[in-house]
Amino acid sequence: MKIEVWSDYVCPFCYIGKRELENALEKTGFKDQVEVEFKSYQLNPDAPATSEQSIYEELAEKYGISLEQAKAQTEGVKARAQEVGLAYDFEHMNPANTFKAHRLAKYAESVGKGAEMSERLMRAYFVETEEIGLTNILVDLAVEVGLDRQAVEDVLNDDTFATDVITDIQQASQLGVRGVPFFVINNKYAISGAQPGEVFENAVRQVAEEDGLQPSLKMMGQEGTGICSDGKCEL
């Protein structure tokens, strides 16, 4: 089974949706039989790399509301994030441009670290309030997940993987995606938004049944204790 996920690293519901999907795959037992591919999307392509404007100020300006109303809007999102174990820090979060972060994620994917990089970028932004539009921050985050510093610097200092990011965004437009997160399962079914875990669980089970997949067994107790194999028994 393949699940494609369009998301942006400054989209609060994208991180929540990511966690809901992961929890659903774990609960249904299909985690090891699903390929999850993250696709690029930009909510605000014109955002500066970094900004002294707070998230509250950005929301107030965007929607024509007061700072108090903007703060109130984030409370519901913060509570929803807590439900899936994520501690969002809107107080210290600043807007950022994510194009470089998406290029970095594409590079990480090309060397087998895509999942780790996407998780690290989201945690860095929403929990640790890092400025993920800045090259030096991105390089440090990449090194943390095991990528080579010089290779990452080379990627971020030119336009490498820019075409891949743009292709993802264009593909989203062709699919009619108007917001993220957006999940496409086996190029057949779509889920829009950070839906409750049950929605993801039901979708995964339905597609797995259609594909003839069986959930992986869940091991109980300590693996390999009191077992005989190949003519040898171990306590």
C-alpha positions in Angstrom: 0.0 0.0 0.0 1.3 3.5 -0.8 0.2 6.7 0.9 1.2 10.0 -0.5 0.9 13.0 1.9 0.9 16.6 0.7 1.9 18.8 3.6 3.8 22.0 4.6 6.2 22.3 7.5 4.4 25.4 8.9 1.0 23.8 8.7 -0.1 22.9 12.3 -2.7 20.4 11.1 -0.1 18.6 8.9 1.9 17.5 11.9 -1.3 16.4 13.6 -2.4 14.5 10.6 1.0 12.9 10.2 0.7 11.6 13.8 -2.9 10.4 13.3 -1.8 8.4 10.2 1.2 6.9 12.0 -1.0 5.9 15.0 -3.5 4.3 12.6 -0.9 2.3 10.8 0.4 1.1 14.2 -3.0 0.2 15.5 -4.1 -1.6 12.4 -0.9 -3.6 12.1 -0.1 -2.5 8.6 2.8 -0.2 9.5 5.4 -2.4 7.9 3.4 -2.9 4.7 2.8 0.7 3.8 5.1 3.1 2.0 4.5 6.7 3.0 5.8 9.4 0.7 5.7 13.1 1.7 4.9 15.6 -1.0 5.7 19.3 -1.0 3.2 22.0 -0.6 3.5 25.7 0.3 0.8 27.6 2.2 2.6 30.9 1.7 5.2 30.8 -1.1 5.8 34.6 -0.6 6.7 34.3 3.1 10.2 35.6 4.0 12.9 33.1 5.1 12.5 34.4 8.6 10.4 37.0 10.3 10.2 38.9 13.6 6.4 38.8 13.2 4.7 36.4 15.7 2.2 33.8 14.6 -0.5 35.8 16.4 0.4 38.9 14.4 0.4 36.9 11.2 -3.0 35.5 11.8 -4.4 38.8 13.0 -3.2 40.5 9.8 -4.3 37.7 7.5 -7.8 37.4 8.8 -8.4 40.9 10.0 -8.9 40.0 13.7 -7.4 41.1 17.0 -4.3 39.5 18.6 -6.6 38.2 21.3 -8.8 36.5 18.7 -5.7 35.1 17.0 -4.5 33.6 20.2 -7.9 32.1 20.9 -7.8 30.4 17.4 -4.6 28.7 18.2 -5.8 27.3 21.5 -8.1 24.8 19.8 -5.2 23.7 17.5 -2.9 23.4 20.5 -5.4 21.2 22.3 -5.8 19.0 19.3 -2.1 18.6 19.0 -1.8 17.5 22.6 -4.3 14.7 21.9 -1.7 13.1 19.7 1.3 13.9 22.0 2.5 17.1 20.4 3.3 20.1 22.5 2.9 23.2 20.2 4.6 26.4 21.3 2.7 29.2 19.4 4.0 31.8 21.8 7.5 31.6 20.4 6.8 30.5 16.8 7.5 32.8 13.8 6.4 32.6 10.2 8.9 31.1 7.8 9.3 30.3 4.1 9.5 26.5 3.6 10.9 26.1 0.1 14.4 25.3 1.3 13.0 22.9 3.9 11.1 21.0 1.2 14.3 20.9 -1.0 16.2 19.5 2.0 13.5 16.8 2.6 13.7 15.8 -1.1 17.5 15.4 -0.8 17.0 13.4 2.5 14.5 11.1 0.7 17.0 10.5 -2.1 19.5 9.1 0.5 16.9 7.1 2.5 16.3 9.6 5.3 13.1 11.2 4.1 10.8 10.1 6.9 13.3 11.1 9.6 13.9 14.5 8.0 10.2 15.4 7.7 9.6 14.4 11.3 12.6 16.5 12.5 11.5 19.6 10.5 8.0 19.5 11.9 9.2 19.0 15.5 11.8 21.7 15.1 9.2 24.2 13.9 6.1 23.5 16.1 7.7 22.2 19.3 11.2 23.8 19.4 10.2 26.9 17.4 13.3 26.8 15.2 13.6 29.1 12.2 13.4 26.5 9.5 13.7 29.1 6.7 17.3 29.7 7.6 20.0 27.6 5.9 22.2 27.2 9.0 19.3 25.8 11.0 18.3 23.4 8.3 21.9 22.1 8.0 22.1 21.4 11.7 18.8 19.6 11.7 19.9 17.5 8.7 23.1 16.5 10.5 21.0 15.4 13.5 19.2 12.8 11.4 22.5 11.5 10.0 23.0 13.5 6.8 26.4 14.7 5.7 26.9 18.4 6.5 28.9 19.3 3.4 26.4 17.5 1.1 23.5 19.3 2.7 25.2 22.7 2.4 25.9 22.0 -1.2 22.2 21.2 -1.8 20.9 24.2 0.0 23.3 26.7 -1.5 22.0 26.1 -5.0 18.6 25.2 -6.5 19.0 21.4 -6.3 15.7 19.6 -5.9 13.7 22.8 -6.6 12.1 21.1 -9.7 11.0 18.2 -7.5 9.3 20.5 -5.1 7.6 22.5 -7.8 6.4 19.3 -9.5 4.7 18.2 -6.2 3.0 21.5 -5.9 1.8 21.4 -9.5 0.6 17.8 -9.0 -1.4 19.0 -6.0 -3.1 21.6 -8.1 -4.0 19.1 -10.8 -5.6 16.9 -8.1 -7.6 19.9 -6.9 -5.9 20.1 -3.5 -6.9 23.4 -1.9 -5.5 22.7 1.6 -3.2 20.4 3.5 -2.7 17.8 4.8 -4.0 15.8 1.9 -3.6 12.1 1.8 -3.9 9.9 -1.3 -4.0 6.1 -0.8 -3.0 3.8 -3.7 -3.7 6.7 -6.1 -7.4 5.8 -5.5 -8.7 7.2 -2.3 -8.2 10.6 -0.7 -8.5 12.0 2.8 -8.5 15.8 3.3 -7.3 17.3 6.6 -6.2 16.0 10.0 -9.2 13.6 10.4 -9.7 11.7 13.6 -7.7 8.5 13.9 -10.7 6.3 13.2 -11.0 7.7 9.7 -7.4 6.7 8.9 -7.8 3.3 10.5 -11.0 2.5 8.5 -9.4 3.7 5.3 -6.2 1.6 5.8 -8.2 -1.5 6.7 -10.5 -1.0 3.6 -7.6 -0.6 1.2 -5.7 -3.5 2.8 -8.7 -5.8 2.4 -8.9 -4.8 -1.3 -5.2 -5.5 -1.7 -5.4 -8.8 0.2 -3.0 -7.6 2.9 -2.9 -9.2 6.3 -1.9 -7.2 9.5 1.5 -8.0 11.0 1.4 -10.1 14.2 1.9 -8.2 17.5 4.5 -9.9 19.6 3.5 -10.4 23.3 6.0 -10.9 26.0 9.8 -11.1 25.5 10.8 -12.3 22.0 12.9 -15.5 21.9 12.3 -16.5 25.6 11.7 -20.3 26.1 11.9 -21.3 22.5 13.3 -24.2 20.5 14.7 -23.7 17.0 17.1 -25.6 14.7 17.6 -28.3 17.3 18.5 -25.9 20.1 16.4 -24.8 23.0 16.9 -21.6 25.0 15.5 -20.5 28.3 
